[in-house]
Amino acid sequence: MVTGHRTPRRTLWRRRRSVIGTVVTALLAGLCIALTTTPASAASVDTNAWYVLVNRNSGKALDVTDRNTDNGVGLQQYTRNDGAWQQWRFVDSGNGYYRLRSRFTGKVLDVAGRSTADGARIQQWDDMKASSQQFRLADSAGGYQRLINRNSGKAVEAAGASTADGAAVNQYTDRGGAGQQWQLVKAGATANSLPSSFSWVSTGVLAGPRSDASHRLVSIKDFSVIRYKGKYHVYATTANTSGKWSLAYFSFDKWANAASATQHYLDSSAIGNRYAAAPQVFYFAPQKLWYMVYQTGPPTYSTTTDPANPSSWSAPKPFIASEPDVVTRNKGKGQWIDFWTICDTANCYLFFSDDNGHLYRARTTLAHFPNGFGDTTIVLSDSPPKLFEASNIYKVSGTNQYLLLVEAMGAGGRYFRSWTSTSLTGAWTPLASTESAPFAGKANVSFNGPAWTNDVSHGELVRSDNDQNLTVDPCHLQYVHQGRSPNSDGEYSQLPYRMGLLTQANSTC
């Protein structure tokens, strides 16, 4: 009886070869799958949210250095405080790349000079949608991400793996180190609306008066600002040592250069050597003309096709030739002052004050502008210090709201109160309207450096467009204002007013 059967050697080899072939085939198939499958996606981001980016190595947050709003300002790491200068929104650029927009400045992360070199500075810049402004997320362990630049392929890192406040942020070859890893922490609300209260950060003095042989100046104030052909253009009031008021103009590419900008005096233009003050500049699209509204006694305007040429303004013409009866009856010892124009789709409105607690509004049709102003009425009334002068009115972008600002005088200095309405002829509802909780004032303004003023006085919000609708972006409010040394005093025309810039620190977007 046969108790076992020996398998022939050739048959055994064939079986082994078959098994080996099966295993190799399986391994190759797995390798092919590994090579052709899309890599695991990095953490998804909510493009409607704001994030604080916390460095794994230092525990500090990606931060706008010195809360500076200019192009070219380098980024740093700093102790986390969740301020708007540490909050970033991911803006989809397609194919897994994003631009990182600052909540504080509205600018985006950018590799300086579009460099591809190790150590190139990470800065902020206007959003050009360039590849050097686009980053993808690369996963690291523990929920951290690396930010890889589309142009250079390098990672965003805290320079030298530093753990210090103020350490620069740059790009470097992606090594996956802890200094290149960032945690994305959601922060804040996402609605595009005005907050119920405001917080601001002020620059130091950005510009003062620049005298020459014919203009011995003590102050520059009442600023109106437009963004045109890549520059800020500022029109303002000046006062000389004799107390004479006149108009001036200067332009610059970034706020840091305002102090060195050449100032031009409009008394050499067709406006003439006369009393002129409190300008407001905008583009009236139906006529393709720029208007400057100012006071020469009555509300006055000049026009140009080029606001960058201060000599090009036309001779002054009045909107309203004589003071309306309603102003005469109510102004008391005040004066007809500080004129502001804004339009909707049908009408244009002229707002003004009387330094006696009244805000007025006159109206004409869009088709008749700049002629035909009438129907003057009182819009708001209060005690003179609480409703003084320097009214500003704006359309809030993306909403049905208008925002009204009026300067007030308080125990701690000048400040702005605010109201909102759904119509330029509607009722105005208080928004932030007390000295302790103002739109902008000593109570809610902090400073980059020493506090150089107690006053937040006559100026203008930086608009998102230049036309007659006067639109502002509620996600990125900036206010160009006048202030003066708390130690200064004396006759009003001799107060040393200077220019500063407020940037909102508590955007709701």
C-alpha positions, 0 to 999 in steps of 0.5 A: 500500500502506498502511504504517500505521493511525492510531487514531481520537482517540475510540477512543484516549481511551476506552482511556486512560480505561479504563487510568486507571479501572483504576489509580484503582480499584486505588489505591482498593482498596488504600486501602480495604484499608489503612484496614480491615486491623488494624494490625500487632500490637505485640511479643507478650509472654510473660505467664508471664515477667518483663521489665526495661523499658529506656528507649531514651533513657537506657538505664536501667530502670523501677524502684520508687523506693527499693524502697518497697512502699507504694501511691502510690510513684512510678516512676523510671528507674534504672541497670539491675541486674535486681533484683526492683524492676526486673522486671515481668509483663504480666497480660492485661486483654483487647483487647491491654491489659495490667497491669504487675505488679511482681515486688518489690511485687506492685502494678501500674503505675497513673496517679495519680488516673486522670488524663488530663493530661500529666505525671501521675505513674506510680505503683504501686498495688494491682491494681484492674483499672482502665483507668488500670492498663492499657497496650497496646504500640505499636511503635517502630523497632528492637524498642522499644515505647511503653506507651499507657494505656487511660484517658488514651491517653498514653504512659509516658515518662521525664520531660523525656527525662532520662538521670539516675538517679532521674528520674520516670516520668510520662505524656505525649501520645504523640509517639514520642520516644526517652524514650517507648520501652522495650525489653522484656528477659526476666529470670528464671525462671517457676516459682511456688516457693520459691527455694533461697536468699533475698535481702531488702531491709529498710525502716528502722524502721517503728514503735517503742513509743508510751508514755503516762502508764500505759505507759512502754515501751522496746520493741515486738516479736513482730509478727503482721499481718493485712490486713483491710478495706483496712488492715494490723492489727498485734498485738505485745508491748510491754515497759515500763521495769519489764520487764513484758510486755503486748500492743498493737495498731495499724493503718494503710493503708500501711507508711509510716504505721505510725510515726504509728498510734495504739497501743492497749493490750490490758491494758484489754480482757478480756485484763486487766492481766497477763503476755501476749506473742507474739501470733498472729492468724488467722481460723478460718473454720469458726466465723467467729471471729478467734483470737489465740494468745498466751502467759500461761505456758501457750498461751492464746487469745482470740476476737473477731468484729472484729479491728479493735476491740482492746477486743473480745477475749474473756477468755483461755482455755488451749489446754493447761492444764499443761505436757506431760511431754515438754516438762518432761523436755526443756526443761532451763533453758528454758521453754515458749514461743512458740505457733503454730497452723496447720490443714490440712483435718482437724486443727489443730496447735500448735507451740512451743519450749523455748529448749533446742533443741527444737520441739514439736507438739500436735494436735487435730481441726478439729472440736474446735478449740480444745479437745482438744490432745494427742499432743505430740511433738518435731518437731526437735532441735538445739543451743539457739542453732540452734533457739531460739524464734519458730517460724512455719509456713505453707502455700505457695500453689499447691504441696504445701509447708509452710514452717517458720521457727525463730529462731536465735542466731548470731555476727552476730545473730539470724536465721531458719532454714527447712525444708519439708515436704509435710505438717504431720506429715511430715519437715522438709527443710532449705531455707535453714538456716545463718547464712551462708545463712539464710532471713533474717538479716544475711547476706542482708538489705540496707537502704534506708538505713543498716543499723539492726539486725543481728537479724532476729527474732520476727515473721511473714510477710505472708499472702495470706489470713487463715484457719487455713491460713496461706497465703503467696504464694511470688511475693511474700514479705514478713516483718514482723520485730523488730530493734534498734540494734547498739549496744544491750545489756542485760537482754532486756526492756529491749532497744529492739526496733522493727518493720521489713519485709523484702521478698524480692528474688529471687522465682522467679516 
